[in-house]
Amino acid sequence: MADVTPEASAPNPTDGVTAGANSDALPPAAWYADPGGSGGLRWWDGERWTEHVSIPADTRPGVTSQGAPVDPAFMHAKAASTGRLVRTLLIFAGPALAISIISHAFQMRWLAENLDAVWRDAEAGRPFTIPVSASGGSFLAAFSQVGLLLCLVTGIYFLVWLGQSGRVAKSLGFALRRSPWLGAWSLAIPVVLWWWPYRATLDLLPESDENKSSVIRWWLPWIGTSIAQAAVVVAAFAAMPDIAISVIAAAGAICALLAAVKARSVIADVETAHAELVRKPVN
């Protein structure tokens, strides 16, 4: 499915095939009103009319109930812009999440050891704070707070990118298991967040795309990160040895770094696949 928005300055060939001998004066390649009088649009390749004609509005994928054609190229441009932002944020969000997981392990250990005192303060209505030393030091404590905020922002923009890319995939005729935005919001829905986002991301790529395997290479480390974060809490309150908690936290940190790297690859693969399809003329 390609951009079929007609240009204002359409070619006016005298023979219905080429626009003239002066190639410098020819308009750029785009969709224009069909000079053959079909009432539709015909693809101009920059030098001559081609055989590619737009599909009627009532049969074109991505057409609204009112018949107004959706512009996949425009939607792809928006998704690609969001994707570039997310890929940049992931460069910092991956390490930030890794450090936050390590700091979180220190905090959970302190909380488990001081649970009685914390509970008494809570019952008395007194506020309590986790000391900086319990967060692994001042650097880890400060970085973990900033890192969590960065991860939140990155997650929101990733959700937006997933929804936008889902709309592009739908307009290209892909068979989506769920609506684009339901697939995106599933990242924040309990229980289904364990597999719906994976399915939604997988649906963004054509069935024959060789990069589909990149999705699982992102998803497994991401799931590993989530499991490690929960396991740190369980290990701390189960009074497991510090070495066990440290190993779990380190595994979670490694998974966070891998997930960030692989997520950037997935975004790039989706952008490439969609870019090729939205530029392809309609037959």
C-alpha positions as a Markdown table, in Angstrom:
| # | Residue | x | y | z |
|---|---|---|---|---|
| 1 | Met | 0.0 | 0.0 | 0.0 |
| 2 | Ala | 1.5 | 3.3 | -1.0 |
| 3 | Asp | 0.9 | 7.0 | -0.5 |
| 4 | Val | -1.9 | 7.8 | -3.0 |
| 5 | Thr | -2.4 | 11.4 | -2.1 |
| 6 | Pro | -2.7 | 13.3 | -5.4 |
| 7 | Glu | -0.2 | 16.2 | -6.0 |
| 8 | Ala | -1.5 | 19.6 | -6.9 |
| 9 | Ser | 0.8 | 20.1 | -10.0 |
| 10 | Ala | -0.1 | 16.9 | -12.0 |
| 11 | Pro | 1.8 | 16.2 | -15.2 |
| 12 | Asn | -0.2 | 17.0 | -18.4 |
| 13 | Pro | 1.3 | 14.7 | -21.1 |
| 14 | Thr | 0.1 | 15.2 | -24.6 |
| 15 | Asp | 0.3 | 11.5 | -25.5 |
| 16 | Gly | -0.8 | 10.1 | -22.2 |
| 17 | Val | 2.6 | 8.4 | -21.7 |
| 18 | Thr | 5.3 | 11.0 | -21.2 |
| 19 | Ala | 5.2 | 14.6 | -20.0 |
| 20 | Gly | 7.5 | 16.1 | -22.5 |
| 21 | Ala | 11.1 | 16.1 | -23.7 |
| 22 | Asn | 12.4 | 18.5 | -21.1 |
| 23 | Ser | 13.1 | 16.2 | -18.1 |
| 24 | Asp | 14.2 | 19.1 | -15.9 |
| 25 | Ala | 10.6 | 20.4 | -16.0 |
| 26 | Leu | 9.0 | 17.1 | -15.1 |
| 27 | Pro | 7.2 | 16.8 | -11.7 |
| 28 | Pro | 8.5 | 14.4 | -9.1 |
| 29 | Ala | 7.3 | 10.8 | -8.8 |
| 30 | Ala | 4.0 | 10.6 | -7.1 |
| 31 | Trp | 0.3 | 9.7 | -7.5 |
| 32 | Tyr | -1.7 | 12.0 | -9.7 |
| 33 | Ala | -5.2 | 12.2 | -11.2 |
| 34 | Asp | -5.3 | 9.5 | -14.0 |
| 35 | Pro | -5.1 | 11.3 | -17.4 |
| 36 | Gly | -6.9 | 8.4 | -18.9 |
| 37 | Gly | -10.1 | 9.6 | -17.3 |
| 38 | Ser | -10.7 | 6.6 | -14.9 |
| 39 | Gly | -11.5 | 9.0 | -12.0 |
| 40 | Gly | -8.8 | 7.3 | -9.9 |
| 41 | Leu | -5.1 | 8.0 | -9.5 |
| 42 | Arg | -2.1 | 6.8 | -11.6 |
| 43 | Trp | 1.5 | 6.5 | -10.6 |
| 44 | Trp | 3.9 | 9.0 | -12.3 |
| 45 | Asp | 7.5 | 7.7 | -12.0 |
| 46 | Gly | 9.1 | 11.1 | -12.6 |
| 47 | Glu | 9.5 | 10.5 | -16.4 |
| 48 | Arg | 6.3 | 8.8 | -17.6 |
| 49 | Trp | 3.0 | 7.4 | -16.6 |
| 50 | Thr | 3.1 | 3.8 | -15.4 |
| 51 | Glu | 0.5 | 1.0 | -15.5 |
| 52 | His | -0.1 | 1.3 | -11.7 |
| 53 | Val | -3.6 | 2.6 | -10.9 |
| 54 | Ser | -5.1 | 3.2 | -7.5 |
| 55 | Ile | -7.5 | 0.7 | -6.0 |
| 56 | Pro | -11.1 | 2.0 | -5.7 |
| 57 | Ala | -11.8 | 3.4 | -2.3 |
| 58 | Asp | -14.4 | 0.7 | -1.4 |
| 59 | Thr | -11.8 | -2.1 | -1.8 |
| 60 | Arg | -8.6 | -0.4 | -0.6 |
| 61 | Pro | -7.2 | -1.5 | 2.8 |
| 62 | Gly | -7.1 | 1.3 | 5.3 |
| 63 | Val | -10.1 | 3.2 | 4.0 |
| 64 | Thr | -12.5 | 4.7 | 6.6 |
| 65 | Ser | -16.3 | 4.1 | 6.6 |
| 66 | Gln | -16.7 | 7.5 | 5.1 |
| 67 | Gly | -14.4 | 6.5 | 2.1 |
| 68 | Ala | -11.6 | 8.9 | 3.0 |
| 69 | Pro | -8.3 | 7.1 | 2.2 |
| 70 | Val | -5.8 | 6.6 | 5.0 |
| 71 | Asp | -2.3 | 7.7 | 4.1 |
| 72 | Pro | 0.0 | 4.9 | 5.1 |
| 73 | Ala | 3.1 | 6.9 | 4.1 |
| 74 | Phe | 2.1 | 9.8 | 6.5 |
| 75 | Met | 1.3 | 7.3 | 9.3 |
| 76 | His | 4.7 | 5.6 | 8.7 |
| 77 | Ala | 6.5 | 8.9 | 8.9 |
| 78 | Lys | 5.0 | 9.6 | 12.3 |
| 79 | Ala | 5.8 | 6.1 | 13.5 |
| 80 | Ala | 9.3 | 6.3 | 12.2 |
| 81 | Ser | 9.8 | 9.6 | 14.0 |
| 82 | Thr | 8.6 | 8.2 | 17.3 |
| 83 | Gly | 10.7 | 5.1 | 16.7 |
| 84 | Arg | 13.9 | 7.1 | 16.2 |
| 85 | Leu | 13.2 | 8.9 | 19.6 |
| 86 | Val | 12.6 | 5.5 | 21.3 |
| 87 | Arg | 15.8 | 4.1 | 19.9 |
| 88 | Thr | 17.7 | 7.1 | 21.3 |
| 89 | Leu | 16.0 | 6.8 | 24.7 |
| 90 | Leu | 16.8 | 3.1 | 24.9 |
| 91 | Ile | 20.5 | 3.9 | 24.7 |
| 92 | Phe | 20.2 | 5.4 | 28.2 |
| 93 | Ala | 17.1 | 3.6 | 29.5 |
| 94 | Gly | 18.8 | 0.2 | 29.3 |
| 95 | Pro | 21.7 | 1.0 | 31.6 |
| 96 | Ala | 19.4 | 3.1 | 33.8 |
| 97 | Leu | 17.1 | 0.1 | 34.3 |
| 98 | Ala | 20.1 | -2.2 | 35.0 |
| 99 | Ile | 21.4 | 0.1 | 37.7 |
| 100 | Ser | 17.9 | 0.6 | 39.2 |
| 101 | Ile | 17.5 | -3.2 | 39.5 |
| 102 | Ile | 20.8 | -3.4 | 41.5 |
| 103 | Ser | 19.8 | -0.5 | 43.7 |
| 104 | His | 16.4 | -2.1 | 44.2 |
| 105 | Ala | 18.0 | -5.3 | 45.4 |
| 106 | Phe | 19.8 | -3.3 | 48.2 |
| 107 | Gln | 16.6 | -1.6 | 49.1 |
| 108 | Met | 14.6 | -4.8 | 49.3 |
| 109 | Arg | 17.3 | -6.4 | 51.5 |
| 110 | Trp | 17.2 | -3.4 | 53.9 |
| 111 | Leu | 13.4 | -3.4 | 53.9 |
| 112 | Ala | 13.2 | -7.1 | 54.7 |
| 113 | Glu | 15.7 | -6.7 | 57.6 |
| 114 | Asn | 13.9 | -3.6 | 59.1 |
| 115 | Leu | 10.3 | -4.6 | 58.3 |
| 116 | Asp | 9.2 | -4.6 | 62.0 |
| 117 | Ala | 10.4 | -1.1 | 62.5 |
| 118 | Val | 8.9 | 0.1 | 59.3 |
| 119 | Trp | 5.6 | -1.5 | 60.2 |
| 120 | Arg | 5.6 | 0.2 | 63.6 |
| 121 | Asp | 6.2 | 3.6 | 62.1 |
| 122 | Ala | 3.4 | 3.0 | 59.6 |
| 123 | Glu | 1.0 | 2.0 | 62.3 |
| 124 | Ala | 1.9 | 5.2 | 64.3 |
| 125 | Gly | 1.5 | 7.3 | 61.2 |
| 126 | Arg | 5.2 | 8.2 | 61.2 |
| 127 | Pro | 6.9 | 8.5 | 57.7 |
| 128 | Phe | 9.9 | 6.4 | 57.0 |
| 129 | Thr | 12.7 | 6.7 | 54.5 |
| 130 | Ile | 15.1 | 4.2 | 53.2 |
| 131 | Pro | 18.6 | 5.4 | 54.0 |
| 132 | Val | 21.0 | 6.2 | 51.1 |
| 133 | Ser | 23.3 | 3.5 | 52.3 |
| 134 | Ala | 20.5 | 0.9 | 51.9 |
| 135 | Ser | 20.3 | 1.9 | 48.2 |
| 136 | Gly | 23.9 | 1.0 | 47.5 |
| 137 | Gly | 25.3 | 4.4 | 48.0 |
| 138 | Ser | 24.5 | 8.0 | 47.0 |
| 139 | Phe | 25.3 | 7.4 | 43.3 |
| 140 | Leu | 23.1 | 4.4 | 43.0 |
| 141 | Ala | 20.3 | 6.0 | 44.9 |
| 142 | Ala | 20.3 | 9.2 | 42.8 |
| 143 | Phe | 20.8 | 7.4 | 39.5 |
| 144 | Ser | 18.1 | 4.9 | 40.2 |
| 145 | Gln | 15.5 | 7.7 | 40.8 |
| 146 | Val | 16.5 | 9.4 | 37.6 |
| 147 | Gly | 16.7 | 6.1 | 35.8 |
| 148 | Leu | 13.2 | 5.1 | 36.8 |
| 149 | Leu | 11.8 | 8.3 | 35.4 |
| 150 | Leu | 13.7 | 7.8 | 32.2 |
| 151 | Cys | 12.4 | 4.2 | 31.9 |
| 152 | Leu | 8.9 | 5.5 | 32.4 |
| 153 | Val | 9.2 | 8.1 | 29.6 |
| 154 | Thr | 10.8 | 5.5 | 27.3 |
| 155 | Gly | 8.0 | 3.0 | 28.0 |
| 156 | Ile | 5.3 | 5.6 | 27.2 |
| 157 | Tyr | 7.0 | 6.5 | 23.9 |
| 158 | Phe | 7.5 | 2.8 | 23.1 |
| 159 | Leu | 3.8 | 2.2 | 23.7 |
| 160 | Val | 3.0 | 5.1 | 21.3 |
| 161 | Trp | 5.3 | 3.7 | 18.7 |
| 162 | Leu | 3.7 | 0.3 | 19.0 |
| 163 | Gly | 0.3 | 1.8 | 18.4 |
| 164 | Gln | 1.3 | 3.9 | 15.5 |
| 165 | Ser | 3.2 | 1.1 | 13.8 |
| 166 | Gly | 0.1 | -1.1 | 14.3 |
| 167 | Arg | -2.0 | 1.4 | 12.4 |
| 168 | Val | 0.6 | 1.4 | 9.6 |
| 169 | Ala | 0.5 | -2.4 | 9.5 |
| 170 | Lys | -3.3 | -2.5 | 9.4 |
| 171 | Ser | -3.4 | 0.0 | 6.5 |
| 172 | Leu | -0.9 | -2.2 | 4.7 |
| 173 | Gly | -3.4 | -5.1 | 5.0 |
| 174 | Phe | -1.5 | -7.1 | 7.7 |
| 175 | Ala | -3.7 | -9.5 | 9.7 |
| 176 | Leu | -3.5 | -8.2 | 13.3 |
| 177 | Arg | -4.6 | -10.3 | 16.1 |
| 178 | Arg | -5.9 | -7.3 | 18.0 |
| 179 | Ser | -6.5 | -3.6 | 17.2 |
| 180 | Pro | -3.3 | -1.5 | 17.0 |
| 181 | Trp | -3.9 | 0.4 | 20.2 |
| 182 | Leu | -5.2 | -2.6 | 22.2 |
| 183 | Gly | -2.0 | -4.3 | 21.3 |
| 184 | Ala | 0.0 | -1.3 | 22.5 |
| 185 | Trp | -1.9 | -0.8 | 25.7 |
| 186 | Ser | -1.5 | -4.5 | 26.6 |
| 187 | Leu | 1.9 | -3.5 | 27.9 |
| 188 | Ala | 0.1 | -2.0 | 30.9 |
| 189 | Ile | -2.7 | -4.6 | 31.3 |
| 190 | Pro | -2.1 | -7.1 | 34.1 |
| 191 | Val | -1.7 | -10.8 | 33.1 |
| 192 | Val | -1.9 | -10.3 | 29.3 |
| 193 | Leu | 1.2 | -8.1 | 29.4 |
| 194 | Trp | 3.1 | -11.4 | 29.5 |
| 195 | Trp | 2.3 | -12.3 | 25.9 |
| 196 | Trp | 0.0 | -9.8 | 24.1 |
| 197 | Pro | 2.7 | -7.2 | 23.5 |
| 198 | Tyr | 4.9 | -9.9 | 21.9 |
| 199 | Arg | 2.1 | -10.9 | 19.6 |
| 200 | Ala | 1.3 | -7.3 | 18.8 |
| 201 | Thr | 4.9 | -6.6 | 17.9 |
| 202 | Leu | 5.2 | -9.8 | 15.8 |
| 203 | Asp | 2.2 | -8.7 | 13.8 |
| 204 | Leu | 4.0 | -5.5 | 12.7 |
| 205 | Leu | 6.2 | -7.6 | 10.3 |
| 206 | Pro | 5.1 | -9.4 | 7.1 |
| 207 | Glu | 4.7 | -13.1 | 7.5 |
| 208 | Ser | 7.7 | -13.8 | 5.2 |
| 209 | Asp | 10.0 | -11.3 | 6.9 |
| 210 | Glu | 13.2 | -12.9 | 7.9 |
| 211 | Asn | 13.5 | -10.5 | 10.8 |
| 212 | Lys | 10.5 | -11.9 | 12.7 |
| 213 | Ser | 12.9 | -13.8 | 14.9 |
| 214 | Ser | 14.3 | -10.5 | 16.3 |
| 215 | Val | 11.0 | -10.1 | 18.2 |
| 216 | Ile | 11.5 | -13.1 | 20.4 |
| 217 | Arg | 15.2 | -12.1 | 20.9 |
| 218 | Trp | 13.9 | -8.9 | 22.4 |
| 219 | Trp | 10.9 | -10.4 | 24.3 |
| 220 | Leu | 12.7 | -13.1 | 26.2 |
| 221 | Pro | 15.3 | -10.7 | 27.8 |
| 222 | Trp | 12.4 | -8.3 | 28.6 |
| 223 | Ile | 10.5 | -11.1 | 30.4 |
| 224 | Gly | 13.7 | -12.1 | 32.1 |
| 225 | Thr | 14.0 | -8.5 | 33.4 |
| 226 | Ser | 10.5 | -8.6 | 34.9 |
| 227 | Ile | 11.0 | -12.0 | 36.5 |
| 228 | Ala | 14.3 | -10.9 | 38.0 |
| 229 | Gln | 12.8 | -7.8 | 39.6 |
| 230 | Ala | 10.0 | -9.9 | 41.2 |
| 231 | Ala | 12.6 | -12.6 | 42.2 |
| 232 | Val | 14.7 | -10.0 | 44.0 |
| 233 | Val | 11.7 | -9.1 | 46.3 |
| 234 | Val | 11.0 | -12.7 | 47.0 |
| 235 | Ala | 14.6 | -13.6 | 47.7 |
| 236 | Ala | 15.0 | -10.6 | 50.1 |
| 237 | Phe | 11.9 | -11.4 | 52.2 |
| 238 | Ala | 12.7 | -15.1 | 52.1 |
| 239 | Ala | 16.0 | -14.2 | 53.9 |
| 240 | Met | 18.1 | -15.8 | 51.1 |
| 241 | Pro | 21.9 | -15.2 | 51.3 |
| 242 | Asp | 23.2 | -11.9 | 49.9 |
| 243 | Ile | 25.1 | -13.7 | 47.2 |
| 244 | Ala | 21.8 | -15.2 | 45.9 |
| 245 | Ile | 20.1 | -11.8 | 45.8 |
| 246 | Ser | 23.1 | -10.3 | 44.1 |
| 247 | Val | 23.1 | -13.0 | 41.4 |
| 248 | Ile | 19.4 | -12.5 | 40.7 |
| 249 | Ala | 19.9 | -8.7 | 40.5 |
| 250 | Ala | 22.9 | -9.1 | 38.2 |
| 251 | Ala | 20.9 | -11.4 | 35.9 |
| 252 | Gly | 18.1 | -8.9 | 35.8 |
| 253 | Ala | 20.5 | -6.1 | 34.9 |
| 254 | Ile | 22.0 | -8.1 | 32.1 |
| 255 | Cys | 18.6 | -8.9 | 30.8 |
| 256 | Ala | 17.7 | -5.2 | 30.9 |
| 257 | Leu | 20.7 | -4.3 | 28.8 |
| 258 | Leu | 20.0 | -7.1 | 26.3 |
| 259 | Ala | 16.3 | -6.1 | 26.0 |
| 260 | Ala | 17.2 | -2.5 | 25.3 |
| 261 | Val | 19.7 | -3.5 | 22.5 |
| 262 | Lys | 17.2 | -6.0 | 20.9 |
| 263 | Ala | 14.3 | -3.5 | 21.2 |
| 264 | Arg | 16.3 | -1.0 | 19.1 |
| 265 | Ser | 16.8 | -3.8 | 16.5 |
| 266 | Val | 13.1 | -4.6 | 16.4 |
| 267 | Ile | 12.1 | -1.0 | 15.9 |
| 268 | Ala | 14.7 | -0.6 | 13.0 |
| 269 | Asp | 13.4 | -3.9 | 11.4 |
| 270 | Val | 9.8 | -2.7 | 11.5 |
| 271 | Glu | 10.6 | 0.7 | 10.1 |
| 272 | Thr | 12.6 | -0.9 | 7.2 |
| 273 | Ala | 9.8 | -3.3 | 6.4 |
| 274 | His | 7.1 | -0.6 | 6.5 |
| 275 | Ala | 9.2 | 1.9 | 4.5 |
| 276 | Glu | 9.6 | -0.6 | 1.6 |
| 277 | Leu | 5.9 | -1.4 | 1.5 |
| 278 | Val | 4.5 | 2.1 | 1.6 |
| 279 | Arg | 6.8 | 3.1 | -1.3 |
| 280 | Lys | 5.6 | 0.2 | -3.4 |
| 281 | Pro | 3.1 | 1.3 | -6.1 |
| 282 | Val | -0.4 | -0.2 | -6.0 |
| 283 | Asn | -1.0 | -2.7 | -8.7 |
